[in-house]
Amino acid sequence: MRNSKFPYSLAAIDIDDTLVGPDKKISWENRRAVEQLQALGCRVVLASGRRHANMLSFCGELGLDDFVVSAQGARVEHLRTGEVIYHATLTSADQVSLVAEGHRRGFTVMLWLREEVFAEAQTFWVENYSKHSGDDLITIADLLPLTARPAEKIIWAAEPDRIASTSTEMGARYAGQLSVTITEDWYLEFTAPNANKDDGVAALARHLEIPRSAVLAFGDGHNDVSLLSWAGMGVAMPHGRDAARLAARIVASEGNPESALARAVDQLVGEYQSGWVA
């Protein structure tokens, strides 16, 4: 019989379409899955493209009192103490360029500063973002004067076909300079090159002195790909993006998207336990 100790000490869980399904609520099955990981001695944190403040209600519902990996990995902050152990922001020059070009090309541009999100007009895409994120508020203001302050990301929003074609162009232009990611089909996100989920979770793992091999990651989207690849064990949701499923070592079984995380945890734990007996 091999060592029965669960080999993972830290689990980073995405929120949208992983922890929560289309209804944006945590199912009882997924809540049980989080508790199951904790019972095995695995520390659980949330890692999302959402703003830090926009993640806290989910942490509260799960009873988590820990660090939060937000803004796609740009920021790692303890939810109670406010300790920030990682913060990667866009340069002012990049902000000015992206804001100006986004407006010139007719995109809705949203600027994510540390404390809130700004846009220049209340467009359909601003309302869509607010609805998708659980009524996260956006302040309407002139963006260019705000670019002197540190920004965690900039979003260009438009119809999905425009976003898809622009992503290829911007990805090639900013290769090595910025991370360019389609999160939702209507959002193209620009972050610092070291502001990806793997960067944020790696910073947290170093801070906690947890080796990469002992890190679990659960996700479904384009912005989860780097983390699913980096983690000691990456687990993708069955309804996730092709790139996420390819990056993961395990893909959860098909079924209700509201409980995909629970099936992923059951599958992972079951496969590990099956190896306890030689």
C-alpha positions in Angstrom: 0.0 0.0 0.0 1.4 3.4 -0.9 1.4 6.6 1.2 -2.2 7.6 1.7 -1.6 11.3 2.2 -3.4 13.4 -0.4 -0.6 14.8 -2.6 -2.1 18.3 -3.1 -1.8 21.1 -0.6 -3.3 24.0 -2.6 -6.3 24.1 -4.9 -7.0 27.1 -7.1 -10.6 27.2 -8.4 -12.0 29.4 -11.1 -15.4 30.9 -10.4 -17.5 31.4 -13.6 -18.5 28.1 -15.3 -16.3 26.1 -12.8 -17.4 26.9 -9.2 -20.7 28.3 -10.5 -22.7 27.3 -13.5 -24.9 29.4 -15.8 -27.1 30.5 -12.9 -24.0 32.1 -11.2 -24.8 30.2 -8.0 -22.7 27.6 -6.1 -24.5 24.3 -6.1 -24.6 22.2 -3.0 -22.6 19.6 -4.9 -19.8 22.0 -5.6 -19.9 23.3 -2.0 -19.5 19.7 -0.9 -16.5 19.3 -3.3 -14.7 22.2 -1.7 -15.3 20.8 1.7 -14.0 17.4 0.5 -10.8 19.0 -0.7 -10.4 20.8 2.7 -11.0 17.6 4.6 -8.1 16.0 2.7 -5.9 18.8 3.9 -5.9 20.9 0.7 -6.1 24.6 1.1 -8.7 26.1 -1.3 -8.5 29.6 -2.9 -10.5 31.2 -5.7 -8.7 32.3 -8.9 -10.8 34.4 -11.3 -10.8 37.1 -13.9 -13.2 39.0 -11.7 -12.2 42.0 -9.5 -11.1 41.2 -6.0 -14.1 42.8 -4.4 -16.4 41.0 -6.8 -15.1 37.6 -5.6 -15.6 38.2 -1.9 -19.2 37.1 -1.7 -18.2 33.6 -3.1 -15.4 33.3 -0.6 -17.9 34.2 2.2 -20.4 31.6 1.0 -17.7 29.0 1.1 -16.3 30.2 4.5 -12.9 30.9 3.0 -10.5 33.2 4.9 -7.5 33.3 2.6 -5.8 34.9 -0.3 -7.8 35.7 -3.4 -6.3 35.6 -6.9 -8.1 38.2 -8.9 -8.1 40.1 -12.2 -6.8 37.1 -14.1 -3.8 36.7 -11.8 -2.8 40.4 -11.7 -3.5 40.7 -7.9 -3.2 38.3 -4.9 -4.6 39.8 -1.8 -5.8 38.3 1.5 -9.5 39.0 1.8 -9.4 39.8 5.6 -6.0 41.3 6.3 -5.6 43.1 3.0 -2.0 41.8 2.6 -1.0 42.0 -1.1 1.7 39.6 -2.1 1.5 40.1 -5.9 0.3 42.9 -8.1 1.1 43.1 -11.8 -0.2 46.2 -13.6 -0.2 47.7 -17.1 2.2 50.6 -17.8 0.7 54.0 -18.2 2.0 54.1 -21.8 0.2 50.9 -22.7 -3.0 52.1 -21.0 -3.0 55.3 -23.1 -2.3 53.4 -26.3 -5.0 50.8 -25.7 -7.7 53.2 -24.5 -7.1 55.5 -27.5 -7.0 52.8 -30.1 -10.0 51.0 -28.6 -12.1 54.1 -28.8 -10.8 54.9 -32.3 -11.9 51.5 -33.5 -15.3 51.7 -32.0 -14.9 49.2 -29.1 -16.5 49.8 -25.7 -13.3 50.2 -23.5 -13.3 49.3 -19.8 -10.4 50.3 -17.6 -9.9 48.2 -14.4 -8.2 50.1 -11.7 -7.5 48.5 -8.3 -10.6 49.9 -6.7 -13.2 49.9 -9.5 -14.0 49.7 -13.2 -14.4 52.7 -15.5 -16.0 53.2 -18.9 -16.7 56.4 -20.9 -20.4 55.6 -21.7 -23.2 53.3 -20.6 -23.2 51.0 -23.6 -24.8 47.6 -24.2 -21.5 46.0 -23.5 -21.1 47.8 -20.2 -24.6 46.6 -19.1 -23.7 43.1 -20.3 -20.6 43.1 -18.2 -22.5 44.3 -15.1 -25.1 41.6 -15.6 -22.6 38.8 -16.2 -20.5 39.8 -13.1 -23.4 39.9 -10.7 -24.2 43.7 -11.0 -20.7 44.8 -10.5 -20.9 48.6 -10.9 -19.0 50.6 -13.6 -18.2 54.3 -13.1 -18.7 56.5 -16.2 -15.7 58.8 -16.6 -13.1 60.1 -19.0 -10.6 57.3 -19.2 -7.4 59.0 -20.4 -6.9 61.0 -17.2 -7.2 57.8 -15.2 -4.3 56.1 -17.1 -1.8 57.7 -14.8 -3.0 55.2 -12.1 -2.1 51.5 -12.0 -4.5 49.4 -14.0 -5.0 45.6 -13.7 -6.5 45.2 -17.1 -8.2 46.9 -20.1 -11.1 45.3 -21.9 -12.3 45.9 -25.4 -15.9 44.8 -25.9 -17.8 44.2 -29.1 -19.6 41.5 -31.2 -17.9 38.1 -31.0 -16.8 38.1 -34.6 -15.0 41.4 -34.2 -13.4 40.2 -31.0 -12.2 37.0 -32.6 -10.6 38.7 -35.5 -9.0 41.5 -33.4 -7.6 39.0 -30.9 -5.4 37.5 -33.6 -4.2 40.9 -34.7 -3.5 42.2 -31.2 -1.9 38.9 -30.0 0.6 39.1 -32.8 1.3 42.8 -32.2 1.8 42.6 -28.5 3.5 39.2 -28.3 5.9 39.3 -25.3 4.7 42.7 -24.3 1.1 42.1 -23.1 -1.2 39.2 -22.5 -4.1 39.3 -24.9 -7.0 36.9 -24.0 -10.6 36.3 -25.0 -12.4 35.5 -21.8 -16.0 35.8 -22.9 -16.8 35.8 -26.7 -17.5 39.5 -26.5 -14.4 40.5 -24.3 -10.8 41.0 -25.3 -8.7 41.5 -22.3 -5.2 43.1 -22.1 -3.1 42.6 -19.0 0.6 42.8 -18.1 2.7 39.9 -19.5 3.1 38.6 -15.9 -0.6 39.0 -15.0 -2.0 35.5 -15.8 -3.5 33.0 -13.4 -0.3 30.9 -13.3 1.7 34.0 -12.3 -0.7 34.8 -9.4 -1.1 31.2 -8.1 2.7 30.6 -8.4 3.3 33.7 -6.3 0.9 32.4 -3.7 2.4 29.0 -3.7 5.9 30.5 -3.2 4.5 32.6 -0.3 3.0 29.5 1.3 6.1 27.4 0.5 4.0 24.9 -1.4 5.8 23.2 -4.4 4.2 23.4 -7.9 3.7 19.7 -7.9 1.3 20.0 -4.9 -0.9 22.6 -6.6 -4.3 21.7 -8.0 -6.1 23.9 -10.5 -9.7 23.7 -11.8 -10.9 25.8 -14.7 -12.7 26.0 -18.0 -11.7 29.2 -20.0 -9.0 30.7 -22.1 -7.7 32.6 -19.0 -7.3 29.2 -17.2 -5.0 27.6 -19.8 -1.7 28.9 -18.3 -2.7 27.8 -14.8 -4.0 24.3 -15.9 -0.7 23.8 -17.7 1.4 25.1 -14.8 -0.2 23.3 -11.9 0.9 19.9 -10.7 -2.6 18.7 -11.6 -4.8 20.7 -13.9 -8.5 19.7 -14.1 -10.8 21.1 -16.8 -14.6 21.3 -17.0 -16.1 19.2 -19.7 -18.0 22.2 -21.2 -14.8 24.3 -21.2 -12.9 25.8 -24.1 -10.9 23.4 -26.2 -7.7 25.1 -25.2 -8.5 24.5 -21.5 -9.3 20.9 -22.0 -6.1 20.3 -23.9 -4.1 22.0 -21.2 -5.5 19.9 -18.4 -4.3 16.5 -17.3 -7.9 15.5 -16.4 -11.2 16.5 -17.9 -14.3 16.0 -15.7 -17.0 13.7 -16.9 -20.0 15.1 -18.8 -23.1 16.2 -17.0 -24.9 19.1 -15.4 -22.6 22.2 -15.7 -23.9 23.3 -12.2 -22.1 20.4 -10.6 -19.1 19.9 -12.9 -16.6 20.9 -10.2 -18.0 18.2 -7.9 -17.6 15.6 -10.6 -14.1 16.7 -11.2 -13.2 16.4 -7.5 -14.9 13.0 -7.2 -13.0 11.8 -10.3 -9.7 13.1 -9.1 -10.0 11.7 -5.6 -11.4 8.4 -6.9 -8.5 8.0 -9.3 -6.0 8.8 -6.6 -7.5 6.5 -4.1 -7.7 3.7 -6.6 -3.9 3.7 -6.6 -3.5 3.4 -2.8 -3.7 -0.4 -3.1 -0.9 -1.9 -5.2 
